[in-house]
Amino acid sequence: MKLHWLIPSTVLSISSVLLSPADAANLESWRFDSNQNRLEINTDGAVQPTAQLVFNPTRLVIDLPGIKFGRPQLVQSVGGAIRAIRIGQFDPQTTRVVVEMTPGYTLDPQKVKFE
């Protein structure tokens, strides 16, 4: 399943269906397109993500229930409004993606969308 997330002015886009815990899928790949402020995540199964905005420092936390990451935490520096993106296994059944904002950057949670 391909998930598209656009960050501020942003759309976190996702097409998804909830999986049962026994049907845990894997995160296959991901990439951030800084030109479009778009985060794309590919899994080998459906997912219904949840997102929350956390402050000090400002970051967007996206949980992918039913998705396994299967490797050590990964951190990618981005630059501009997005300082870094971290991906790791939050618990045995949930992969967590953290989009860390550069200090002083604000994000309107109403503009974050999953496609």
Backbone as a printed PyTorch tensor [residue, N CA C, xyz], in Angstrom:
tensor([[[  0.8430,  -1.1640,   0.0000],
         [  0.0000,   0.0000,   0.0000],
         [  0.8880,   1.2260,   0.0000]],

        [[  0.5490,   2.2060,  -0.8000],
         [  1.3190,   3.4330,  -0.8870],
         [  0.5870,   4.5120,  -0.1010]],

        [[  1.2870,   5.1620,   0.8260],
         [  0.7310,   6.2330,   1.6370],
         [  1.4230,   7.5200,   1.2330]],

        [[  0.6730,   8.5630,   1.0590],
         [  1.2560,   9.8590,   0.7190],
         [  0.9180,  10.8190,   1.8380]],

        [[  1.9190,  11.4900,   2.3700],
         [  1.6950,  12.4770,   3.4060],
         [  2.3630,  13.7530,   2.9830]],

        [[  1.5970,  14.7870,   2.8750],
         [  2.1700,  16.0900,   2.5810],
         [  2.2100,  16.8330,   3.8970]],

        [[  3.3000,  17.4600,   4.1530],
         [  3.4740,  18.1460,   5.4100],
         [  3.2280,  19.6320,   5.1580]],

        [[  2.7810,  20.4050,   6.1090],
         [  2.2650,  21.7700,   6.1120],
         [  2.0050,  22.4110,   4.7680]],

        [[  1.1030,  23.1760,   4.7260],
         [  0.3670,  23.5980,   3.5610],
         [  0.0990,  22.2580,   2.9710]],

        [[  0.0370,  21.4530,   3.8510],
         [  0.4330,  20.0900,   3.8140],
         [ -0.6980,  19.1420,   3.8540]],

        [[ -0.4230,  18.1070,   3.1950],
         [ -1.3720,  17.0150,   3.1850],
         [ -0.5940,  15.7670,   3.5260]],

        [[ -0.9790,  15.0810,   4.5850],
         [ -0.4350,  13.7570,   4.8480],
         [ -1.4480,  12.8570,   4.1950]],

        [[ -1.1060,  12.2490,   3.1020],
         [ -2.0970,  11.5260,   2.3450],
         [ -1.9980,  10.0320,   2.5560]],

        [[ -3.1650,   9.3960,   2.6750],
         [ -3.1580,   7.9480,   2.8820],
         [ -4.4290,   7.3110,   2.3580]],

        [[ -4.2740,   6.1980,   1.6890],
         [ -5.3980,   5.3350,   1.3470],
         [ -5.2490,   4.1550,   2.2770]],

        [[ -6.2630,   3.8460,   3.0710],
         [ -6.0110,   2.8150,   4.0540],
         [ -7.2390,   2.0540,   4.5120]],

        [[ -6.9440,   0.8810,   5.0810],
         [ -7.9330,  -0.0060,   5.6830],
         [ -7.2760,  -0.5750,   6.9270]],

        [[ -8.0370,  -0.7750,   7.9930],
         [ -7.4840,  -1.3060,   9.2310],
         [ -7.2200,  -2.7980,   9.1190]],

        [[ -6.0390,  -3.2320,   9.5810],
         [ -5.6850,  -4.6500,   9.6150],
         [ -5.8550,  -5.1730,  11.0300]],

        [[ -6.1120,  -6.4490,  11.1880],
         [ -6.1050,  -7.0380,  12.5200],
         [ -4.6550,  -7.2540,  12.9230]],

        [[ -4.3400,  -7.2480,  14.2470],
         [ -2.9580,  -7.4000,  14.6860],
         [ -2.2810,  -8.6520,  14.1320]],

        [[ -3.0220,  -9.7240,  13.9180],
         [ -2.4260, -10.9570,  13.3970],
         [ -1.9440, -10.7820,  11.9610]],

        [[ -2.4750,  -9.7800,  11.2680],
         [ -2.1370,  -9.5620,   9.8700],
         [ -1.0980,  -8.4570,   9.6840]],

        [[ -0.2140,  -8.2750,  10.6550],
         [  0.7460,  -7.1770,  10.5910],
         [  1.5080,  -7.1860,   9.2660]],

        [[  1.5590,  -6.0160,   8.6540],
         [  2.2680,  -5.8330,   7.3860],
         [  3.6200,  -5.1880,   7.6760]],

        [[  4.4090,  -4.9820,   6.6490],
         [  5.7420,  -4.3990,   6.7970],
         [  5.8470,  -3.0680,   6.0690]],

        [[  6.6590,  -2.1740,   6.6230],
         [  6.9860,  -0.9400,   5.9350],
         [  8.0600,  -1.3030,   4.9160]],

        [[  7.7580,  -1.1320,   3.6440],
         [  8.6910,  -1.5300,   2.5820],
         [  9.6680,  -0.4230,   2.2070]],

        [[  9.1710,   0.8150,   2.0860],
         [ 10.0440,   1.9270,   1.7130],
         [  9.3740,   3.2400,   2.0810]],

        [[ 10.1650,   4.3010,   2.0700],
         [  9.6370,   5.6400,   2.3190],
         [ 10.5880,   6.6590,   1.7010]],

        [[ 10.0410,   7.8450,   1.4250],
         [ 10.8750,   8.9480,   0.9370],
         [ 10.1520,  10.2580,   1.1920]],

        [[ 10.9220,  11.3130,   1.3780],
         [ 10.3760,  12.6460,   1.5750],
         [ 10.7740,  13.5010,   0.3890]],

        [[  9.7890,  14.1130,  -0.2660],
         [ 10.0250,  15.0100,  -1.3950],
         [  9.9560,  16.4380,  -0.8580]],

        [[ 11.1090,  17.0710,  -0.6760],
         [ 11.1400,  18.4110,  -0.0930],
         [ 10.5540,  19.4660,  -1.0240]],

        [[ 10.5340,  19.2220,  -2.3260],
         [  9.9360,  20.1770,  -3.2640],
         [  8.4280,  20.2650,  -3.0940]],

        [[  7.8040,  19.1480,  -2.7560],
         [  6.3460,  19.1170,  -2.5930],
         [  5.9240,  19.0070,  -1.1340]],

        [[  6.8940,  18.9800,  -0.1940],
         [  6.5810,  18.7510,   1.2190],
         [  5.7240,  17.5030,   1.3610]],

        [[  6.1820,  16.4250,   0.7780],
         [  5.3830,  15.2050,   0.6950],
         [  6.1800,  14.0150,   1.2160]],

        [[  5.5760,  13.3020,   2.1480],
         [  6.1680,  12.0860,   2.6840],
         [  5.3980,  10.9100,   2.1160]],

        [[  6.1100,   9.9990,   1.4650],
         [  5.4800,   8.8220,   0.8600],
         [  5.9890,   7.5910,   1.5900]],

        [[  5.0580,   6.7640,   2.0450],
         [  5.3990,   5.5240,   2.7360],
         [  4.7090,   4.3770,   2.0250]],

        [[  5.4630,   3.3180,   1.7570],
         [  4.9190,   2.1310,   1.0940],
         [  4.9580,   0.9510,   2.0520]],

        [[  3.8120,   0.2710,   2.1870],
         [  3.7230,  -0.9250,   3.0150],
         [  3.2260,  -2.0730,   2.1490]],

        [[  3.3820,  -3.2960,   2.6480],
         [  2.8880,  -4.4370,   1.8790],
         [  1.4910,  -4.8550,   2.3360]],

        [[  0.8080,  -3.9640,   3.0520],
         [ -0.5670,  -4.1950,   3.4870],
         [ -1.2310,  -2.8660,   3.7990]],

        [[ -2.5080,  -2.9070,   4.1060],
         [ -3.2710,  -1.6950,   4.3980],
         [ -2.9800,  -1.2120,   5.8190]],

        [[ -3.2130,   0.0790,   6.0570],
         [ -2.9850,   0.6650,   7.3780],
         [ -3.9180,   1.8510,   7.5710]],

        [[ -4.3110,   2.0810,   8.8270],
         [ -5.0920,   3.2630,   9.1700],
         [ -4.2530,   4.0810,  10.1490]],

        [[ -3.5170,   5.0750,   9.6550],
         [ -2.5970,   5.8360,  10.4970],
         [ -3.3140,   6.7970,  11.4350]],

        [[ -2.6130,   7.1700,  12.5060],
         [ -3.0710,   8.2310,  13.3920],
         [ -1.9380,   9.2430,  13.4860]],

        [[ -2.2850,  10.5080,  13.7010],
         [ -1.2640,  11.5520,  13.7850],
         [ -1.6030,  12.5170,  14.9070]],

        [[ -0.5570,  13.0350,  15.5290],
         [ -0.7330,  14.0640,  16.5500],
         [  0.4260,  15.0450,  16.4700]],

        [[  0.1450,  16.2940,  16.8070],
         [  1.1650,  17.3300,  16.8230],
         [  1.6510,  17.4710,  18.2590]],

        [[  2.9650,  17.4150,  18.4670],
         [  3.5730,  17.4980,  19.7870],
         [  4.5140,  18.7010,  19.7760]],

        [[  4.6170,  19.3900,  20.9260],
         [  5.4220,  20.6090,  20.9880],
         [  6.6500,  20.4590,  21.8820]],

        [[  7.6000,  21.3950,  21.7130],
         [  8.8390,  21.5010,  22.4980],
         [  9.7180,  20.2780,  22.4070]],

        [[ 10.3380,  19.9990,  21.2840],
         [ 10.2560,  20.7000,  20.0040],
         [  9.0230,  20.2610,  19.2130]],

        [[  8.6210,  21.0820,  18.2500],
         [  7.4430,  20.7770,  17.4370],
         [  7.7390,  19.6030,  16.5210]],

        [[  6.8500,  18.6150,  16.5710],
         [  6.9950,  17.4480,  15.7020],
         [  5.6380,  16.8270,  15.4410]],

        [[  5.5260,  16.2390,  14.2980],
         [  4.3340,  15.5100,  13.9070],
         [  4.6340,  14.0350,  14.1300]],

        [[  3.8140,  13.3760,  14.9510],
         [  4.0160,  11.9660,  15.2810],
         [  2.9290,  11.1630,  14.5730]],

        [[  3.3400,  10.2310,  13.7320],
         [  2.4130,   9.4150,  12.9440],
         [  2.6180,   7.9580,  13.3290]],

        [[  1.5570,   7.3290,  13.8250],
         [  1.6190,   5.9090,  14.1620],
         [  0.9590,   5.0890,  13.0680]],

        [[  1.5920,   3.9670,  12.7440],
         [  1.0990,   3.0430,  11.7230],
         [  0.7900,   1.7080,  12.4020]],

        [[ -0.4330,   1.5660,  12.9630],
         [ -0.7770,   0.3120,  13.6420],
         [ -0.8310,  -0.8500,  12.6580]],

        [[ -0.3540,  -2.0030,  13.1180],
         [ -0.3640,  -3.1850,  12.2670],
         [  0.7840,  -3.2360,  11.2800]],

        [[  1.7470,  -2.3080,  11.4120],
         [  2.8930,  -2.2560,  10.5020],
         [  4.1760,  -2.4980,  11.2960]],

        [[  5.0160,  -3.3960,  10.7900],
         [  6.3130,  -3.6690,  11.4130],
         [  7.4160,  -3.0220,  10.5810]],

        [[  8.3810,  -2.4020,  11.2850],
         [  9.5080,  -1.7540,  10.6040],
         [ 10.6380,  -2.7490,  10.3540]],

        [[ 10.9230,  -3.6010,  11.3340],
         [ 11.8600,  -4.6970,  11.1320],
         [ 13.3310,  -4.3390,  11.0390]],

        [[ 13.7270,  -3.1840,  11.5570],
         [ 15.1440,  -2.7960,  11.5820],
         [ 15.3410,  -1.7270,  12.6480]],

        [[ 16.5900,  -1.3580,  12.9590],
         [ 16.8260,  -0.3080,  13.9630],
         [ 16.2540,   1.0320,  13.5030]],

        [[ 16.0370,   1.9150,  14.4870],
         [ 15.5130,   3.2450,  14.1770],
         [ 16.3780,   3.9200,  13.1180]],

        [[ 15.7200,   4.6280,  12.2210],
         [ 16.3810,   5.3150,  11.1200],
         [ 16.1190,   6.8120,  11.2620]],

        [[ 17.1250,   7.6400,  11.0730],
         [ 16.9800,   9.0970,  11.1380],
         [ 17.5520,   9.6850,   9.8550]],

        [[ 16.7530,  10.5500,   9.2010],
         [ 17.2250,  11.2320,   7.9920],
         [ 17.0930,  12.7300,   8.1930]],

        [[ 18.2010,  13.4630,   8.0880],
         [ 18.1560,  14.9230,   8.1230],
         [ 17.5410,  15.3940,   6.8190]],

        [[ 16.7150,  16.4530,   6.9080],
         [ 16.0250,  16.9290,   5.7100],
         [ 16.4740,  18.3340,   5.3460]],

        [[ 16.3040,  19.3100,   6.2300],
         [ 16.6500,  20.6970,   5.9470],
         [ 15.4140,  21.5230,   5.6660]],

        [[ 15.5550,  22.8320,   5.7530],
         [ 14.4080,  23.7150,   5.5650],
         [ 13.4830,  23.6420,   6.7680]],

        [[ 12.1850,  23.6360,   6.5280],
         [ 11.1930,  23.6060,   7.6010],
         [ 11.1830,  22.2790,   8.3540]],

        [[ 11.6070,  21.2190,   7.7000],
         [ 11.6440,  19.8920,   8.3150],
         [ 13.0900,  19.5950,   8.7050]],

        [[ 13.3480,  19.4900,  10.0010],
         [ 14.7110,  19.2150,  10.4740],
         [ 15.1210,  17.7790,  10.1730]],

        [[ 14.2470,  16.8300,  10.5500],
         [ 14.5960,  15.4160,  10.3640],
         [ 13.3360,  14.5630,  10.3900]],

        [[ 13.4620,  13.3580,   9.8610],
         [ 12.3920,  12.3590,   9.9110],
         [ 12.9890,  11.1150,  10.5510]],

        [[ 12.2950,  10.6040,  11.5850],
         [ 12.7350,   9.3860,  12.2730],
         [ 11.6750,   8.3120,  12.0820]],

        [[ 12.1300,   7.0900,  11.8630],
         [ 11.2090,   5.9590,  11.7330],
         [ 11.7330,   4.8340,  12.6060]],

        [[ 10.8240,   4.2280,  13.3910],
         [ 11.2210,   3.1260,  14.2510],
         [ 10.0170,   2.3250,  14.7060]],

        [[ 10.2930,   1.2400,  15.4140],
         [  9.2360,   0.3740,  15.9380],
         [  8.8480,   0.8970,  17.3130]],

        [[  7.6370,   1.4680,  17.4540],
         [  7.1620,   2.0300,  18.7180],
         [  6.8180,   0.9230,  19.7060]],

        [[  6.0810,  -0.0760,  19.2420],
         [  5.7720,  -1.2740,  20.0170],
         [  5.7120,  -2.4320,  19.0190]],

        [[  5.5170,  -3.6730,  19.4770],
         [  5.5920,  -4.8000,  18.5370],
         [  4.6400,  -4.7170,  17.3380]],

        [[  3.5580,  -3.9630,  17.4500],
         [  2.5840,  -3.8980,  16.3610],
         [  2.4630,  -2.5200,  15.7150]],

        [[  3.3190,  -1.5630,  16.0970],
         [  3.1620,  -0.1910,  15.5980],
         [  4.4950,   0.4120,  15.1710]],

        [[  4.5570,   0.8660,  13.9320],
         [  5.7020,   1.6430,  13.4610],
         [  5.3690,   3.1070,  13.6910]],

        [[  6.3520,   3.8810,  14.1510],
         [  6.1460,   5.3100,  14.4010],
         [  7.0560,   6.1220,  13.4910]],

        [[  6.4640,   7.1510,  12.8750],
         [  7.1920,   8.1090,  12.0430],
         [  7.1130,   9.4510,  12.7570]],

        [[  8.2600,  10.0790,  12.9920],
         [  8.2920,  11.3870,  13.6480],
         [  8.9030,  12.3820,  12.6730]],

        [[  8.1380,  13.4210,  12.3580],
         [  8.6050,  14.4920,  11.4790],
         [  8.9300,  15.6730,  12.3900]],

        [[ 10.2240,  15.9320,  12.5730],
         [ 10.6710,  16.9850,  13.4780],
         [ 10.8150,  18.2980,  12.7180]],

        [[ 10.1130,  19.3320,  13.2130],
         [ 10.1290,  20.6430,  12.5650],
         [ 11.3400,  21.4550,  13.0270]],

        [[ 11.8040,  22.3450,  12.1820],
         [ 12.8570,  23.2850,  12.5310],
         [ 12.2870,  24.2800,  13.5340]],

        [[ 13.0610,  24.6990,  14.5630],
         [ 12.5580,  25.6730,  15.5380],
         [ 11.9890,  26.9120,  14.8470]],

        [[ 10.8520,  27.3820,  15.3610],
         [ 10.1920,  28.5520,  14.8020],
         [  9.1890,  28.2310,  13.7180]],

        [[  9.1850,  27.0040,  13.2510],
         [  8.2570,  26.5920,  12.2000],
         [  6.9580,  26.1190,  12.8380]],

        [[  5.8250,  26.5380,  12.2940],
         [  4.5340,  26.1100,  12.8260],
         [  3.7980,  25.2700,  11.7920]],

        [[  2.9160,  24.4450,  12.2860],
         [  2.1460,  23.5410,  11.4390],
         [  0.6940,  23.6110,  11.8740]],

        [[ -0.2060,  23.8150,  10.9460],
         [ -1.6340,  23.8090,  11.2410],
         [ -2.1310,  22.3750,  11.1370]],

        [[ -2.5020,  21.7480,  12.2800],
         [ -2.9460,  20.3530,  12.2410],
         [ -4.1570,  20.1350,  11.3310]],

        [[ -4.9480,  21.1720,  11.0920],
         [ -6.1160,  21.0560,  10.2170],
         [ -5.7080,  20.8260,   8.7610]],

        [[ -4.4590,  21.1570,   8.4300],
         [ -3.9970,  21.0140,   7.0460],
         [ -3.2330,  19.7190,   6.8070]],

        [[ -3.1120,  18.9110,   7.8390],
         [ -2.4520,  17.6140,   7.6940],
         [ -3.5090,  16.6090,   7.2810]],

        [[ -3.2980,  15.9580,   6.1440],
         [ -4.3020,  15.0290,   5.6170],
         [ -3.6460,  13.7350,   5.1870]],

        [[ -4.4040,  12.6550,   5.3140],
         [ -3.9640,  11.3510,   4.8250],
         [ -4.7070,  11.0590,   3.5350]],

        [[ -4.0440,  10.4950,   2.5650],
         [ -4.6500,  10.1230,   1.2810],
         [ -4.4490,   8.6630,   1.0160]]])
